[in-house]
């Protein structure tokens, strides 16, 4: 009875918090989409890659909302998704690499120098006492308790099979469609039953979509249709809803979306890049279909849409076409890297809280900021969480997008080996940004790089030798934060001790 009374009070406060019915909230999350994988000028001007892609609905969303030109995630997927759910930085929650579908399975590649860091290989849990997992309160649970109808559609990837993280229902979602332990689909094609063909299915096979088998429906489209059907229910009841639409696109395997593929092939794109571009456009159509449905239901004016990607665009060749690590130019490198190509994301927010439609916010924000922001959007103020929240609400930036804070620090920590060979900013790296300055630290050799992002967004000019004082200052900030969070570090095989922090100490 007490819980019901609390829920009713929260629901009443939600209904009056903004002078209207509680806003519906949609997080439209894309997998592995880079900052340049669209026709929106996030850099401030159209770049060559912007002309390659066709995303009119992202343009439409940006015209109605606030474009965040300095939005960040983590280098790979699960850490970002756990930060989203918990409001914690990855260096704090300790899920620093992607989680395996199998429990207690470390996904780090073997290394000649290091043993794996003691990271939380079992992902996010809502059950006290689970080993190698972060125990936290997910915000969908708080939204559900406050009267929201909570829906998850698409990729989950918060934890292995047999753990709470394998089922979004454990995080407060009333509805789960196609979310499970796997981090990518076995297939995007209905003709292949999205990976569920008898005798060929694996843990990556996408569940729950049987009605679309052999219908010619690309996975992105099937998920979109399911999302629309799912939100129709709370709309019919005039109940506020939260939708987490987490597309599997544009993660590998790269498969052409036949609705859009031919025009990219006819344009002469590399075959792999043509497939990729078609998947991008299919994702954009999904966004447009959702926006159209909201308008048809006359609820667009009271619905917040937050568009985001979970990490930078993949830049490995193969499977991408072209020269490796050029696919996010002018940003450096791509997925897996702490350089800008691996962590800077295309973020747009639209809805009733936006004061200046079509505005640009240059203030950096990061994925853990979504937690307090979404709860503030919903009108929740006095909530309790198991974990300490690292994120800050970006709701004030929707009202005053020109606001800047040059003192806040942003941390990325990847004490893991993602791919067998080190790449640009890939494997055993940490980074910190404060204002225009960015420090990149290599655990491998102790080297430090310094970049002025205000003049060198491509991180081409290492200023460390010219600015040793700034390097020392940022290295101390990064080291102190990692110590405070007790962040995992790789273990040196020869000594059994953890790798040194950027200030040269344990």
C-alpha positions as CSV (number, residue, x, y, z in Angstrom):
1,X,0.0,0.0,0.0
2,X,2.9,2.4,0.8
3,X,4.5,1.7,-2.5
4,X,1.2,2.3,-4.3
5,X,0.7,5.6,-2.4
6,X,4.2,6.7,-3.3
7,X,3.6,5.8,-7.0
8,X,0.4,7.8,-7.0
9,X,2.1,10.8,-5.5
10,X,4.9,10.6,-8.0
11,X,2.4,10.3,-10.9
12,X,0.5,13.4,-9.7
13,X,3.7,15.4,-9.5
14,X,4.7,14.2,-12.9
15,X,1.3,15.3,-14.3
16,X,1.8,18.8,-13.0
17,X,5.5,19.2,-13.2
18,X,5.5,20.9,-16.6
19,X,2.0,22.2,-16.5
20,X,0.8,19.4,-18.8
21,X,0.7,15.6,-18.9
22,X,4.0,13.9,-18.1
23,X,6.1,13.9,-21.2
24,X,6.7,10.7,-23.1
25,X,10.4,9.9,-23.5
26,X,12.1,8.0,-26.3
27,X,15.8,7.1,-26.3
28,X,16.6,6.2,-30.0
29,X,19.9,4.4,-29.6
30,X,21.9,3.3,-32.6
31,X,24.7,0.7,-32.5
32,X,28.2,1.6,-33.8
33,X,27.1,4.8,-35.6
34,X,29.8,7.3,-36.0
35,X,29.7,11.1,-35.7
36,X,29.9,11.5,-39.5
37,X,27.5,8.7,-40.5
38,X,24.7,11.1,-41.4
39,X,23.8,14.2,-43.5
40,X,23.7,16.5,-40.4
41,X,26.7,18.9,-40.1
42,X,27.6,18.0,-36.5
43,X,31.0,19.6,-37.1
44,X,29.4,23.0,-38.0
45,X,29.8,22.5,-41.8
46,X,29.1,19.8,-44.3
47,X,32.0,17.4,-44.6
48,X,32.6,14.9,-47.5
49,X,31.2,12.0,-45.5
50,X,28.0,14.0,-44.7
51,X,27.4,14.1,-48.4
52,X,27.6,10.3,-48.7
53,X,24.8,9.5,-46.3
54,X,21.1,10.3,-46.5
55,X,19.4,10.9,-43.2
56,X,16.6,13.4,-43.7
57,X,14.8,12.5,-40.5
58,X,17.9,13.2,-38.4
59,X,17.9,16.6,-40.2
60,X,14.2,17.0,-39.3
61,X,14.9,16.1,-35.7
62,X,17.8,18.5,-35.4
63,X,15.6,21.3,-36.9
64,X,13.2,20.7,-34.0
65,X,15.6,20.2,-31.2
66,X,19.1,20.8,-29.9
67,X,22.1,19.3,-31.7
68,X,24.9,18.4,-29.3
69,X,28.2,18.8,-31.1
70,X,30.4,17.4,-28.3
71,X,28.4,14.4,-27.1
72,X,30.4,11.4,-25.9
73,X,30.1,7.7,-25.2
74,X,32.6,5.0,-24.4
75,X,34.8,3.2,-27.0
76,X,32.6,0.0,-27.1
77,X,29.0,-1.0,-26.5
78,X,28.3,-2.6,-23.1
79,X,30.2,0.0,-21.1
80,X,28.1,2.7,-22.7
81,X,24.8,0.8,-22.1
82,X,25.6,0.2,-18.5
83,X,26.5,3.9,-18.0
84,X,23.2,4.8,-19.6
85,X,21.3,2.6,-17.2
86,X,23.2,3.5,-14.1
87,X,24.5,7.1,-14.5
88,X,28.0,5.9,-13.7
89,X,31.2,6.4,-15.7
90,X,32.6,3.2,-17.0
91,X,35.7,3.6,-15.0
92,X,33.4,3.7,-11.9
93,X,31.0,0.8,-12.7
94,X,33.9,-1.3,-13.9
95,X,32.2,-2.9,-17.0
96,X,35.0,-1.6,-19.2
97,X,34.6,-4.1,-22.1
98,X,31.8,-5.8,-24.0
99,X,30.2,-8.7,-22.1
100,X,30.1,-12.2,-23.5
101,X,26.7,-14.0,-23.9
102,X,28.3,-16.6,-21.6
103,X,28.7,-16.0,-17.9
104,X,32.1,-15.5,-16.3
105,X,33.7,-15.2,-19.8
106,X,36.4,-12.5,-20.1
107,X,36.2,-11.1,-23.6
108,X,39.7,-9.5,-23.5
109,X,42.1,-10.8,-26.1
110,X,45.3,-12.4,-24.7
111,X,48.4,-10.3,-24.4
112,X,52.1,-11.0,-24.0
113,X,52.6,-8.2,-21.3
114,X,49.3,-8.1,-19.4
115,X,46.9,-10.3,-17.7
116,X,43.3,-9.0,-17.9
117,X,42.1,-6.2,-15.7
118,X,39.6,-7.4,-13.0
119,X,36.7,-5.7,-14.7
120,X,33.0,-6.6,-14.2
121,X,32.7,-9.3,-16.9
122,X,29.2,-10.2,-15.9
123,X,27.8,-6.7,-16.6
124,X,25.0,-4.9,-14.8
125,X,22.9,-6.7,-12.1
126,X,20.0,-5.8,-9.9
127,X,20.7,-8.6,-7.6
128,X,23.0,-8.1,-4.6
129,X,25.9,-10.4,-4.3
130,X,26.4,-11.3,-8.0
131,X,30.1,-11.7,-8.7
132,X,32.0,-9.6,-11.3
133,X,29.0,-7.4,-11.8
134,X,28.0,-3.8,-10.9
135,X,24.9,-3.8,-8.6
136,X,22.8,-0.7,-9.3
137,X,19.4,0.8,-9.7
138,X,18.4,1.3,-13.4
139,X,16.4,4.4,-14.2
140,X,13.6,2.5,-16.1
141,X,12.7,0.9,-12.7
142,X,12.3,4.4,-11.2
143,X,10.2,5.5,-14.2
144,X,8.0,2.4,-13.9
145,X,7.4,3.1,-10.2
146,X,6.5,6.7,-11.0
147,X,3.7,5.5,-13.4
148,X,5.5,5.3,-16.7
149,X,4.8,2.5,-19.1
150,X,8.3,1.2,-19.9
151,X,9.3,-0.5,-23.1
152,X,12.5,-1.9,-24.5
153,X,12.8,-2.8,-28.1
154,X,16.0,-4.1,-29.8
155,X,19.5,-4.7,-28.5
156,X,20.1,-5.2,-24.7
157,X,23.6,-6.5,-24.1
158,X,23.8,-5.5,-20.4
159,X,25.0,-8.9,-19.2
160,X,25.4,-12.6,-20.0
161,X,22.8,-15.4,-20.1
162,X,21.8,-16.5,-16.7
163,X,22.2,-13.1,-15.2
164,X,19.7,-10.3,-14.6
165,X,21.4,-8.3,-17.3
166,X,20.3,-10.7,-20.0
167,X,16.6,-9.7,-19.7
168,X,15.5,-6.0,-19.8
169,X,12.5,-6.8,-17.7
170,X,14.8,-7.1,-14.7
171,X,15.7,-3.4,-15.2
172,X,12.2,-2.1,-14.9
173,X,10.9,-2.6,-18.4
174,X,7.3,-3.8,-18.6
175,X,7.8,-4.9,-22.2
176,X,10.9,-6.5,-23.8
177,X,11.0,-7.2,-27.5
178,X,14.2,-8.7,-28.9
179,X,16.5,-7.7,-26.1
180,X,18.8,-10.4,-24.7
181,X,22.5,-11.1,-23.9
182,X,23.9,-10.9,-27.3
183,X,25.7,-7.8,-28.7
184,X,24.9,-8.2,-32.4
185,X,22.3,-10.0,-34.6
186,X,23.2,-13.1,-36.4
187,X,21.3,-11.8,-39.4
188,X,19.3,-8.7,-40.4
189,X,17.3,-10.7,-42.9
190,X,13.9,-12.1,-42.5
191,X,14.7,-14.9,-45.0
192,X,17.3,-16.1,-42.5
193,X,14.8,-15.7,-39.6
194,X,17.2,-13.1,-38.1
195,X,19.5,-16.0,-37.4
196,X,16.9,-18.5,-36.1
197,X,17.0,-21.1,-39.0
198,X,16.9,-24.6,-37.5
199,X,20.4,-26.0,-37.1
200,X,22.1,-22.6,-37.8
201,X,20.9,-20.5,-34.9
202,X,23.4,-19.2,-32.3
203,X,23.2,-17.0,-29.2
204,X,23.2,-14.1,-31.6
205,X,19.9,-15.1,-33.1
206,X,17.4,-12.3,-32.5
207,X,14.3,-13.4,-30.5
208,X,10.6,-12.4,-30.6
209,X,10.2,-11.6,-34.3
210,X,8.7,-14.8,-35.7
211,X,5.8,-13.0,-37.5
212,X,8.3,-11.3,-39.8
213,X,10.1,-14.4,-41.0
214,X,10.2,-14.7,-44.8
215,X,8.4,-11.4,-45.3
216,X,11.3,-9.4,-46.7
217,X,11.3,-7.2,-43.6
218,X,14.8,-6.0,-42.7
219,X,15.5,-6.2,-38.9
220,X,15.5,-2.5,-38.5
221,X,12.0,-2.2,-39.9
222,X,10.7,-5.1,-37.9
223,X,11.9,-3.5,-34.7
224,X,10.3,-0.2,-35.7
225,X,7.0,-1.8,-36.3
226,X,7.1,-3.6,-32.9
227,X,8.0,-0.3,-31.2
228,X,5.0,1.4,-32.7
229,X,2.7,-1.4,-31.7
230,X,4.1,-1.3,-28.2
231,X,3.6,2.4,-27.6
232,X,0.1,2.3,-29.0
233,X,-1.1,0.7,-25.8
234,X,0.0,3.4,-23.3
235,X,-1.1,6.0,-25.8
236,X,-4.6,4.5,-25.8
237,X,-4.7,4.7,-22.0
238,X,-3.2,8.2,-22.0
239,X,-0.4,6.9,-19.9
240,X,3.1,8.4,-20.2
241,X,5.6,6.0,-21.7
242,X,9.3,5.5,-21.9
243,X,10.6,3.7,-25.0
244,X,14.2,2.4,-25.3
245,X,14.5,1.8,-29.0
246,X,17.9,0.2,-29.3
247,X,18.6,-0.7,-32.9
248,X,21.0,-3.5,-33.7
249,X,22.0,-1.5,-36.8
250,X,24.6,-0.6,-37.8
251,X,26.7,-3.3,-36.1
252,X,28.2,-6.0,-38.1
253,X,27.4,-8.2,-39.9
254,X,27.1,-5.6,-42.6
255,X,24.1,-6.5,-44.7
256,X,22.5,-4.3,-47.3
257,X,19.0,-3.0,-46.7
258,X,17.5,-3.7,-50.1
259,X,15.1,-0.7,-49.8
260,X,18.1,1.6,-50.1
261,X,21.1,-0.4,-51.3
262,X,20.9,0.1,-55.0
263,X,21.3,3.9,-55.0
264,X,24.6,3.6,-53.0
265,X,25.8,0.9,-55.4
266,X,24.9,3.0,-58.4
267,X,26.9,5.9,-56.7
268,X,30.0,3.8,-57.0
269,X,30.6,3.2,-53.3
270,X,32.8,0.3,-52.1
271,X,30.5,-2.7,-51.8
272,X,30.9,-2.8,-48.0
273,X,30.3,0.9,-47.7
274,X,27.2,0.7,-49.8
275,X,25.8,-1.9,-47.4
276,X,26.7,0.3,-44.5
277,X,25.1,3.4,-46.0
278,X,21.9,1.5,-46.7
279,X,21.8,0.4,-43.1
280,X,22.2,4.0,-42.0
281,X,19.3,5.1,-44.2
282,X,17.2,2.3,-42.9
283,X,17.9,3.5,-39.3
284,X,16.9,7.0,-40.4
285,X,13.6,5.8,-41.9
286,X,12.9,4.1,-38.5
287,X,13.3,7.5,-36.8
288,X,11.0,9.1,-39.3
289,X,8.4,6.4,-38.9
290,X,8.4,7.0,-35.1
291,X,8.1,10.7,-35.5
292,X,5.3,10.4,-38.0
293,X,3.4,8.1,-35.7
294,X,3.7,10.5,-32.8
295,X,2.3,13.3,-35.0
296,X,-0.6,11.0,-36.2
297,X,-1.4,10.4,-32.5
298,X,-1.2,14.1,-31.7
299,X,1.4,13.5,-29.0
300,X,4.5,14.8,-30.7
301,X,4.4,18.1,-28.8
302,X,4.6,16.2,-25.5
303,X,7.2,13.6,-26.5
304,X,11.0,14.0,-25.9
305,X,13.2,12.1,-28.4
306,X,16.9,11.6,-27.5
307,X,19.0,10.4,-30.4
308,X,22.4,8.8,-29.6
309,X,24.9,6.1,-30.6
310,X,26.6,3.8,-28.2
311,X,30.2,4.3,-29.5
312,X,32.0,5.6,-32.5
313,X,31.7,4.2,-36.0
314,X,33.6,1.0,-36.8
315,X,36.8,1.8,-38.7
316,X,38.4,-1.6,-39.0
317,X,39.2,-2.9,-42.5
318,X,37.7,-5.5,-43.1
319,X,34.7,-5.4,-42.6
320,X,34.6,-1.7,-43.5
321,X,35.7,-0.7,-47.0
322,X,38.4,1.8,-47.7
323,X,41.6,2.5,-45.8
324,X,41.4,1.5,-42.1
325,X,40.6,4.2,-39.6
326,X,39.5,6.8,-42.1
327,X,35.7,6.2,-41.9
328,X,35.1,8.9,-39.3
329,X,37.2,11.6,-40.8
330,X,37.9,14.4,-39.8
331,X,37.8,12.5,-36.5
332,X,40.7,10.1,-35.7
333,X,40.2,6.3,-35.6
334,X,36.9,4.7,-34.6
335,X,35.2,2.1,-32.4
336,X,37.5,0.8,-29.7
337,X,39.6,3.9,-29.6
338,X,39.7,6.7,-27.0
339,X,40.4,9.2,-29.9
340,X,37.5,11.3,-30.9
341,X,36.4,8.8,-33.7
342,X,35.8,6.2,-31.1
343,X,33.8,8.2,-28.5
344,X,32.2,11.3,-30.1
345,X,28.6,10.6,-31.0
346,X,25.7,12.2,-33.0
347,X,23.3,13.4,-30.3
348,X,20.1,15.3,-30.8
349,X,17.3,16.1,-28.3
350,X,13.9,17.3,-29.3
351,X,10.7,17.9,-27.4
352,X,8.8,20.3,-25.1
353,X,11.8,21.3,-23.0
354,X,13.7,22.8,-26.0
355,X,13.6,26.5,-25.9
356,X,15.4,27.3,-29.3
357,X,14.6,24.7,-32.0
358,X,17.5,24.2,-34.4
359,X,20.1,25.3,-31.9
360,X,23.5,23.8,-31.3
361,X,25.0,23.1,-27.9
362,X,28.8,22.8,-27.8
363,X,29.0,22.0,-24.1
364,X,30.4,18.5,-23.8
365,X,28.1,15.8,-22.4
366,X,28.6,12.1,-21.8
367,X,26.4,9.0,-21.7
368,X,26.1,8.8,-17.9
369,X,24.4,12.2,-18.1
370,X,21.3,10.5,-19.6
371,X,20.3,9.0,-16.2
372,X,19.7,12.2,-14.3
373,X,18.5,14.0,-17.4
374,X,15.8,11.5,-18.2
375,X,14.6,11.4,-14.6
376,X,14.5,15.2,-14.5
377,X,12.5,15.2,-17.7
378,X,10.0,12.9,-16.1
379,X,9.7,15.1,-13.1
380,X,11.4,12.8,-10.6
381,X,13.5,14.6,-8.0
382,X,13.8,12.7,-4.7
383,X,14.7,9.3,-5.9
384,X,17.0,6.7,-4.3
385,X,19.7,4.7,-6.0
386,X,22.1,2.0,-4.8
387,X,24.9,3.6,-6.8
388,X,26.5,7.0,-6.7
389,X,25.5,9.0,-9.8
390,X,28.4,10.5,-11.8
391,X,26.3,12.1,-14.6
392,X,24.9,15.6,-14.7
393,X,21.5,16.6,-16.1
394,X,21.7,18.2,-19.5
395,X,18.1,19.5,-19.2
396,X,19.3,23.1,-18.5
397,X,21.2,23.0,-21.8
398,X,18.0,22.4,-23.6
399,X,16.8,25.7,-22.3
400,X,20.1,27.5,-22.6
401,X,22.2,25.7,-25.2
402,X,25.0,28.3,-25.2
403,X,26.0,27.5,-21.6
404,X,29.6,26.3,-21.2
405,X,31.5,24.8,-18.4
406,X,35.2,24.5,-19.0
407,X,36.1,23.0,-15.7
408,X,34.2,19.8,-15.8
409,X,36.3,16.7,-16.5
410,X,35.3,13.8,-18.8
411,X,37.0,10.4,-18.4
412,X,37.4,7.4,-20.7
413,X,39.0,4.3,-19.4
414,X,39.7,1.2,-21.5
415,X,42.1,-1.1,-19.5
416,X,41.3,-4.0,-21.9
417,X,42.5,-5.6,-25.2
418,X,39.7,-5.2,-27.7
419,X,41.4,-6.5,-30.8
420,X,44.5,-8.7,-31.1
421,X,46.8,-5.9,-32.4
422,X,47.0,-2.4,-30.9
423,X,45.5,0.3,-33.2
424,X,45.3,4.1,-33.0
425,X,44.0,4.8,-29.4
426,X,42.9,1.1,-29.2
427,X,43.8,-1.2,-26.3
428,X,45.0,-0.2,-22.8
429,X,44.2,3.5,-23.0
430,X,42.7,6.2,-20.8
431,X,41.8,9.7,-21.7
432,X,40.5,12.9,-20.1
433,X,39.0,16.1,-21.5
434,X,38.7,19.4,-19.7
435,X,37.6,22.4,-21.7
436,X,39.5,22.4,-25.0
437,X,42.3,20.1,-23.7
438,X,42.4,16.4,-24.1
439,X,45.0,14.0,-22.6
440,X,45.5,10.5,-24.0
441,X,47.4,8.0,-21.9
442,X,48.9,4.6,-23.0
443,X,49.2,2.0,-20.3
444,X,51.3,0.0,-22.7
445,X,54.3,2.4,-22.7
446,X,53.3,5.2,-20.3
447,X,53.3,7.8,-23.1
448,X,50.9,10.8,-22.9
449,X,49.5,12.9,-25.7
450,X,47.9,16.3,-25.5
451,X,45.5,17.9,-28.0
452,X,43.8,21.2,-28.3
453,X,40.4,20.1,-29.6
454,X,39.3,23.7,-30.3
455,X,41.8,23.9,-33.2
456,X,42.7,20.2,-33.8
457,X,39.5,18.1,-33.8
458,X,41.4,15.4,-35.7
459,X,44.0,15.0,-32.9
460,X,46.9,15.4,-35.4
461,X,49.2,17.7,-33.4
462,X,50.5,16.3,-30.1
463,X,51.3,19.3,-27.9
464,X,52.6,17.3,-24.9
465,X,56.3,18.3,-25.4
466,X,55.3,22.0,-25.7
467,X,53.0,21.9,-22.7
468,X,54.5,19.7,-20.0
469,X,52.7,21.6,-17.2
470,X,49.3,21.0,-18.7
471,X,50.1,17.3,-19.3
472,X,51.1,17.0,-15.6
473,X,48.0,18.8,-14.5
474,X,45.6,16.6,-16.5
475,X,47.5,13.4,-15.7
476,X,47.0,14.2,-12.0
477,X,43.3,14.8,-12.5
478,X,42.9,11.6,-14.4
479,X,44.9,9.5,-12.0
480,X,43.1,10.9,-8.9
481,X,39.7,10.1,-10.5
482,X,40.7,6.6,-11.4
483,X,42.0,6.0,-7.8
484,X,38.8,7.4,-6.3
485,X,36.7,5.1,-8.4
486,X,39.0,2.1,-7.8
487,X,39.1,1.6,-11.6
488,X,40.3,-1.7,-12.9
489,X,43.8,-1.8,-14.4
490,X,45.5,-4.5,-16.4
491,X,48.0,-6.7,-14.5
492,X,51.6,-6.9,-15.5
493,X,52.5,-10.6,-16.0
494,X,56.1,-10.1,-14.9
495,X,55.3,-8.5,-11.5
496,X,51.7,-9.3,-10.8
497,X,51.1,-5.7,-10.1
498,X,48.6,-3.4,-11.9
499,X,49.8,-1.1,-14.6
500,X,50.8,2.4,-13.5
501,X,48.3,5.3,-13.6
502,X,49.1,8.4,-15.7
503,X,51.0,10.1,-12.9
504,X,53.4,7.2,-12.8
505,X,52.1,5.7,-9.5
506,X,49.9,2.8,-8.6
